[in-house]
Amino acid sequence: MAGAPVDQVAGYLTDLAAVPGVETVQSVARDTATSTTLVQVSWPGNGQSEASQDLVRRLRGVPPPDGGTVQIGGDSASTVDLIDAISAQLPLMALLVASVMLVLLFIAFGSVVLPVKAILANTVSIAASFGAVTWVFRTATSRGCSASTPRSFLDATQPILMLAVLFGLSMDYEVFLLSRIREEWDSTPRQQPRGRGRAAAHRTDHHQRRSAAGWRS
């Protein structure tokens, strides 16, 4: 907290202590030259849990003293900032990746249905993978099916890493599969329909007879 007079610091600490979930609030250090005060707020529980993140948001919602600025840091606050940044940029990233893949698959295979089908199939497979991971590390562990100890929180970067790896592997497999199908299709000779074949043969035979008749005459 910077720029706040000493007489307003105590009132701000009282407001912080009134936030539900806060256990202790204390002033750790004070720099009189810059009117900066270091305040420590503690609460029970894990600092990375969802309850701690909600508490950080409530602390940031407390109005600062008149003429002062407040910055709330720490592990919990860093996690809140990271989640907010990811939530703000994730839809744009998903739209950009999907658009690029649609264009590339359309250029590669000349089809509109195949790129859309690939995106939908990858979305379903990624959702199933996240569901399986959730089941293994929550349901199976709680029922004693796993020897691992469940964690009360998940690092915010792990779902993004899983999303990147799963989407990359799924799309690579989709491209390899479609490329092999396209290669087999291009290398296989295709017969003409019977009607078109007979019509072409009839026209060729007719022209040959006319040419032979003209040569004899």
C-alpha positions in Angstrom: 0.0 0.0 0.0 1.6 3.3 -1.1 0.7 6.9 -0.8 -1.7 6.5 2.2 -1.4 8.6 5.4 -0.6 6.8 8.6 -4.0 7.6 10.1 -5.8 5.9 7.2 -3.7 2.7 7.3 -5.4 1.4 10.4 -8.9 1.9 8.9 -7.8 0.0 5.8 -6.5 -2.9 7.9 -9.8 -3.0 9.8 -11.6 -3.3 6.5 -9.3 -6.1 5.4 -9.9 -8.0 8.7 -13.6 -7.7 8.1 -13.5 -9.7 4.9 -15.0 -13.2 5.4 -12.3 -15.9 5.7 -9.4 -13.6 6.8 -7.7 -14.9 9.9 -5.1 -12.2 10.7 -4.1 -8.8 9.3 -0.9 -7.1 10.4 1.4 -4.3 9.2 4.8 -5.8 8.6 6.9 -2.7 7.6 6.5 1.0 6.9 8.6 3.3 4.8 7.9 6.9 5.9 9.8 8.4 3.0 7.5 6.9 0.3 4.5 6.4 2.6 4.6 2.7 1.7 3.2 0.0 4.1 3.7 -3.7 3.8 0.6 -5.6 5.1 0.4 -9.3 5.6 -2.9 -11.1 5.4 -3.3 -14.8 6.4 -6.1 -17.2 6.2 -6.5 -21.0 6.9 -6.3 -23.5 4.1 -4.2 -24.0 0.9 -3.0 -20.9 -0.8 -3.7 -22.4 -4.2 -7.2 -23.6 -3.6 -10.3 -22.0 -5.2 -11.4 -20.7 -1.8 -8.1 -18.8 -1.5 -8.5 -17.4 -5.0 -12.0 -16.1 -4.1 -10.6 -14.5 -1.0 -7.9 -12.7 -3.0 -10.7 -11.3 -5.2 -12.6 -10.1 -2.2 -9.5 -8.5 -0.7 -8.9 -6.7 -4.0 -12.5 -5.5 -3.8 -11.9 -3.5 -0.6 -11.6 0.2 -1.4 -8.1 1.6 -0.9 -7.5 4.6 1.4 -8.0 8.1 -0.1 -5.0 9.1 -2.2 -3.4 5.6 -1.8 -2.8 2.7 -4.1 -2.9 -1.0 -3.1 -1.3 -3.9 -4.8 -2.0 -7.4 -3.6 0.6 -10.1 -4.3 1.7 -13.5 -3.3 1.2 -17.0 -4.6 -2.6 -16.9 -4.5 -2.7 -13.5 -6.2 -0.3 -14.7 -8.9 -2.6 -17.7 -9.6 -5.6 -15.4 -9.8 -3.8 -13.2 -12.3 -2.7 -16.2 -14.4 -6.2 -17.7 -14.5 -7.7 -14.4 -15.5 -5.1 -13.9 -18.3 -5.7 -17.4 -19.6 -9.4 -17.1 -19.5 -9.2 -13.8 -21.5 -6.9 -15.2 -24.2 -8.1 -18.8 -24.5 -11.2 -18.2 -26.7 -9.1 -16.1 -29.1 -6.4 -18.8 -29.2 -9.0 -21.5 -29.8 -10.6 -19.5 -32.6 -7.2 -18.8 -34.2 -6.1 -22.5 -34.1 -9.4 -23.8 -35.4 -9.4 -21.2 -38.3 -5.8 -22.1 -39.3 -6.5 -25.8 -39.2 -9.7 -25.4 -41.3 -7.8 -23.4 -44.0 -4.9 -25.8 -44.1 -7.0 -28.9 -44.3 -9.2 -27.3 -47.0 -6.1 -26.5 -49.0 -4.7 -30.0 -48.5 -7.8 -32.1 -49.3 -10.1 -29.6 -51.1 -13.1 -30.4 -48.8 -15.2 -28.4 -46.4 -16.7 -31.3 -44.6 -13.4 -33.0 -43.7 -11.9 -30.0 -41.8 -15.1 -29.5 -39.9 -15.3 -33.2 -39.0 -11.7 -33.1 -37.9 -12.2 -30.2 -35.5 -15.3 -31.7 -34.0 -13.7 -35.1 -33.6 -10.7 -33.5 -31.9 -12.9 -31.5 -29.6 -14.8 -34.7 -28.5 -11.5 -36.6 -27.9 -10.0 -33.7 -25.9 -13.2 -33.5 -23.8 -13.1 -37.3 -23.2 -9.4 -37.1 -22.2 -10.1 -34.3 -19.6 -13.0 -36.4 -18.3 -10.8 -39.5 -17.9 -8.1 -37.5 -16.1 -10.7 -36.0 -13.8 -12.2 -39.4 -13.0 -8.8 -41.0 -12.4 -7.5 -38.3 -10.0 -10.8 -37.7 -8.2 -13.3 -40.5 -8.3 -10.9 -43.4 -8.5 -8.6 -42.0 -5.8 -11.5 -41.2 -3.5 -12.8 -44.8 -3.8 -9.4 -46.3 -3.1 -8.7 -47.5 -6.6 -5.5 -45.5 -6.8 -2.5 -45.4 -4.5 -1.9 -41.7 -5.2 -3.1 -38.9 -2.9 -5.5 -36.5 -4.5 -4.6 -32.8 -4.6 -6.9 -30.1 -3.6 -5.9 -27.9 -6.6 -4.5 -28.1 -10.1 -1.8 -25.9 -11.5 -3.4 -23.5 -14.0 -0.8 -24.3 -16.7 -1.4 -28.0 -16.7 -4.8 -27.9 -18.6 -3.2 -25.6 -21.2 -0.3 -28.0 -21.7 -2.7 -31.0 -21.9 -4.8 -29.1 -24.4 -1.8 -28.3 -26.7 -0.5 -31.9 -26.6 -3.8 -33.6 -27.1 -4.9 -31.3 -29.9 -1.5 -31.6 -31.7 -1.5 -35.4 -31.5 -5.1 -35.7 -32.5 -4.7 -33.4 -35.5 -1.5 -35.1 -36.6 -3.2 -38.5 -36.6 -6.1 -37.0 -38.5 -3.9 -35.5 -41.2 -1.8 -38.7 -41.5 -5.0 -40.8 -41.9 -6.6 -38.5 -44.4 -3.3 -38.2 -46.3 -3.1 -42.0 -46.6 -6.7 -42.2 -47.8 -6.0 -39.5 -50.4 -2.9 -41.2 -51.5 -4.7 -44.5 -52.0 -7.5 -42.8 -53.8 -5.2 -41.0 -56.2 -3.2 -44.2 -57.0 -6.3 -46.4 -57.6 -7.5 -46.4 -61.3 -11.2 -45.6 -61.5 -13.5 -47.0 -64.1 -15.8 -44.8 -66.1 -19.6 -45.3 -65.7 -21.1 -47.8 -68.1 -23.3 -45.3 -69.9 -20.5 -42.8 -70.5 -18.1 -45.6 -71.6 -20.6 -47.0 -74.2 -21.3 -43.5 -75.5 -17.7 -42.7 -75.9 -17.0 -46.1 -77.6 -20.0 -45.5 -79.9 -18.8 -42.1 -81.0 -15.2 -43.4 -81.6 -16.5 -46.3 -83.7 -18.8 -44.0 -85.7 -15.9 -41.6 -86.5 -13.7 -44.6 -87.5 -16.4 -45.8 -90.0 -16.8 -42.4 -91.5 -13.0 -42.1 -91.8 -12.7 -45.5 -93.5 -15.6 -44.7 -95.8 -14.0 -41.5 -96.9 -10.7 -43.2 -97.5 -12.3 -45.9 -99.7 -14.1 -43.3 -101.8 
